[in-house]
Amino acid sequence: MNWMKENYFIALFLGLNIVFMVTILISNTLSTEEDYQIKIEHGDSLWELANKFGADEPQEAWINKVMAMNNLQTAQIKAGDTLVIPQVKENYHLDYGTEIAGDGK
């Protein structure tokens, strides 16, 4: 106890570090990505789904990932099947377009 009185700044620093580490651990465990389940419609193909849902990675890589997630041996899918696909990460960008004085909207 005497040590803490003499070195309160070190104890405070260590305590804040512990709180910070616990906060990081909790936030990482709560941010787990969930996968989507989609129902295959007539005419759907993995290539079309890769174009629609796999925007941030190459089509072949996305298709291979989906095939592995669903234990598919081939890229053939049937209407009515349900596939698990990776979650799509959405990027939100604010549009600060250039406006000229007097432009009306």
WOZIWO-V797569 format. One record per helix or strand of 3 or more residues. SS is the DSSP state (alpha for helix, beta for strand). FROM is the first residue (numbers start at 0). TO is the last residue. Records with the same first field share a line. If there is no record, write none. Layout:
BEGIN
SS = FROM-TO + FROM-TO
END
This chain:
BEGIN
alpha = 1-5 + 7-29 + 45-52 + 58-68
beta = 35-38 + 81-84
END
